[in-house]
Amino acid sequence: TLHVTLEPCCHFGKTPPCADAVIAAGITRVVAAMADPFTRVAGGGFAKLREAGIEVEVGLLEADARRLNAPYLTLLSKNRPYVYAKWAMTLDGRIATRTGHSQWISGEVSRRRVHELRGRMDAIVVGAGTVRADDPQLTARPPGPRTALRVVLSNDGRLPEDSHLLRTAREVPVLIAGPRIVEPQRLRELGCEVLVIDNVAELLAEFGGRRFTNVLIEGGGGVLGSFRDAGLIDEIHAFIAPVLVGGAGAVSPFAALGADAIGNGLKLTEWSWEDSGGDLYVNGRVGG
C-alpha cells in the first residue's frame, strides 16, 4: 500500500508520470489524501491506476494535506506563489531602534530557523532600505534544497555598488524591481535582472508566471506593509525578543497604510508559538 498526500500525476512535466512509476513498482493499493486540481491531472492519475488494477482510496486526512500542499494549491488557484512574511522584533514591537540599529534582535537559534526557511524558498524579497541599512546576503547558510532568487524592491533601483547583493549577483541571482529603474543597463552589467513593476501584486504575478510556489518577504517595514495592505500574505513567521527599546521613532514591522480599525487587520488562524533559544517564535496562517 502506498500512502500519498496528492494524486499521482499522469503527464510529463519536470519528471515522467508518477502513476507510471507506481504501476511499475507493483503497488496494489494507493491511499491518496486529495485529488490534484491541476487540469492535466484532475482525476486522470487515479483513472490510470484503476485501469492497471490498483485499488485507489481518496480523502484520508484531506484537510491536513491541503495545508501541506498550500503553496502548490495557491499557485493553481491564484496564479501566484504562497507568501510567507518573516520578521524579528522586540517585545514592544520594533524591528529597529530610532537610529535604525537592528542587529541582532533575535538570537542564534532563531536565525538558524530563518536560514532553514530561506532554503525552501523560490524568492526572498526585501526593500532597498534594508539593503542599505543591513547589507544582507539573503542566502541560506547552510544551503537548503532550493536557491532563492534575491529580490530588491526599489523606487529607482539605486543601490550601493559595494553591497553584498550587487557584488555577488553573478553567483546567486538578484532581481531589482520597481517603477522607475534609472540605470537598468548598469544593473544588468553587474549581473542583475531588472523588472519594471508598479506594485507588489505585479511582482507576484511575475513569479506566478515563473511557477514559483514559495516566496519569503523579509522586510523592511515598508515592504511588509505593502504586502499586508494588498492582502498578499498567507503565513507569518515572527521572532519576538525579550527586550524593550522604546522610542516614538523606532521602526515597526508593518508600515505603509495599515488597517483603519482593529477589526480590519489580518487575522491569524491555526497559529502556534514556541521557545526559540530565548525568543518567542510565532507561526500562523492568515485568514481561513
N, C-alpha and C positions, 0 to 999 in steps of 0.2 A: 504494500500500500504506500502510495506517495501522497504526502500532505503538502499543499502549496497555498500561498496567500493570494495567487492570481491565476486565472485561467491560462493554461499553456498556449502559447501563440501558434498560429498555423501559417505564418507568412515569413518571407525572407526580409530581414531588416539588417541590423548590425550583426546578427547571428542567424543561423538557419532556424527553421521552425522547431520550437520546443516540443510540440506534440510529436514530431517525428522521432526526437530523441527518447521521449517517454515510451513510445511504441517499441523502438529498437531495443530498449533496456529490458523489455519483458515484464514491465509493470502490469498488474492485472486490475488494480483499483486506484482511482485518483480521488482524493478528497480536497476540493478547492474552496477557499473561503469566499471568493467572489468571481463573477464573470469579468472579463476585460472589456470595457466600453469602447475601446479603440475600434474604429469602423472596419479595419482589416482583420479583426479577430471577432469580437461580438458574438460569441457562441460557436464560431467556426472551429475553435480548438477543441471544445467539448464534443462537437459532432464528429470530428476526425477520430478522437479517442474511442467514442462509442462505435463507430464504424469498424474499428480494429478489434472490437470485442472487449474493450476495457470498461469496467464499471465506473461510473462517474457520480459523485455526490457534490452538491454545491450549497454553500450558505453557512457552513460551520464557522463561528466566530467572525462573521462578516463585518460587524461594526469595528472590531479590532483591526481587521485587515484594511478597512477603509482609512483608519487613522494612520496605519503604517504606510499605505500607498498614497497618502495625501499629496505629496509633490507631483507624482505621475498623474493623478486624477485632476489636480489643479491645471496642469498643462493641457490636458484633454478638454476640460470643460471651459476654461477661461483663456486659453491660448497665451498663458504667461506662467512663469515659474512660481513655485511656492516661496514665500518671502519670510525670512527669519530676521527679526530685529534683535541686536545684541548691544548691551551697554554695561559699563561698570559705573557705579555711583556710590556716593557717601550715604550715610543713614538719613541725612537731611536732603537727599535728592539732588546732588550736584555731581556733574561729570568733570568739572574743573573748578578751580578757585577763581576769585575775582581777577587774579593776574594771568589766568589761563593755564596754570600748572595742573597737570593731571597724572603724572607718572610717579608711583604706581598707586592707583586707588585699590585695585583688587590684589590679592596675594598670588603666590606661585601656583597653588592648586587650581585656582580659578583661571589663571592664564593658561594653564595646561589644558583645561576643558575647552577654552576658546580655540586653541590650536587643533584639538580633535574635531571641533565643529567646522573650522575652516577647511580641514582635509576632506570634508564631504560636499563642499560647495562647487558649483559651476562658475560663480562670480561672487566677488566681495566688493561692496560699494562704500565709498567714503566721500566726503566733501573736500574741496581744495583747502579749506581752513584746517582740517585735520592733518592734511599733508604738510602744510606749513608749520603747524604747531608741534606735531609729534614725529614727523618723518617716518611713518610706519613702513614695514616691509610687506604686510598683508599676505604672508605666506604661512603655510602650516609647517611647524617645526616640532617633531619630525614630520616628513611628508605623509599625507593621507592617500586614500585611493584616487582622489581627484586633484588636479592642479587648477585652482580657480583663476579666472580672468580677473585682474585687478582693475577696478573701475573708479575713476575720479570724476565727480560731478563738479563742474566749474562754470561760472557765468562767461568767462572769457578764455579759459584754457591756460592762463598764466600760472606756471608752477616753477619753483626753484629748480634750476637745472642740476644742482648738486643733490637734489632729493633722491632718496633711495629708489623710488619708483622709476624715475627717469633714467637713472644710472643702470638699472637692471632690466629695462624694458625689452631688450633683445634676449634676455634669459627666461623671464617669466612674463607673459603677455600683459600689456597695460592698455586700457581704453580710456580716453579722455572724452567726456560727453558734456554738452551744454549748448546754450542757444547762440553764443557768439564766440567761436573759437578764432582768436585773432591771428595766430601763427600756425595754422594746421600743418603746413609743409615742414616747418621746423620740428614739430612734434613727431611727424612721420619719419623724419631723418633720424630722430633719436630712437626709433623703433616702436613708437606708439601707434595705436589705431585711433582715429578721430571720428566721432559721431555727433552730428548736429541734431539736438532734440530740444523741445520746449518744456517738457515736464517729465516726471518720473513714470507716468503711465506709458509714454512713448518708449522709454528705456525698457520697461518690462515687455512691451510688445516686440521690441527688437530681440530681446532674449527668448521670447516665445518662438520667434521665427528660427532661432538657432537651436531650438529644442532643449533649452536649459530647463532643469527641473528644480534646482535648489540655489537660492541666492541669499546672501547674508548682507544685511545693512549694518555697518559698524559705526556710523556717525559721520560728523558730529550732530549737534542738536538740530541744525537746520535741515540736514538730510533726513534724519529720523523723523522730524516733524513733518516734512513734505510727504513722506510715505504714510504717516499716520493720518494726515489731513485728507489724503487721497483714498483712504480706506484700503491700502495695499499692503498691510502687514497681516500675516497668517499666524505667526508664532513668535513668542518673545523668549529671550534668554537674558535675564538681568542678574547682575552680581552686585550685592549690596555690602559695602564695607562698614564695620562698626566705628565710624569716625564722623565727626561733625565739623564742617568747615565754615558754615555761615556766610553771610555777606549777600547784600542785595544784588551785587554784580556777579556772583558766582553763576556758573552755567548749568542749566537743567538739561536732562536728556532730550526733551522734545521742545523745539522752538517752533518756527513757522506760525500758523494761525492758532491752532488748538481748538478745543471744544468750547462752545459758548455756555454750556451748562454741564454739570456733573453727569447727568443722565445721558448726555450725548457723547460721552467718552467711549473709547473702545473697551469692550468688556472681555475679560478672560474667561475661558471655560477649561475644564479639565486641568486646572493649574496645580502645581505642586512646589514644595520648597524643601531644601536640604542644606546641611552644612557643607561648606566648600573650603576647607582649610582655614576656618575662622570667618569667612564671608558667608553671607546668606545667598544661596543660588535659587532663583525663582524661574520656573519654566511653565509656560501656559500657551494655550491656543486662543486665538481671537475669534469671537462670535460663536455661532453654532449653539 
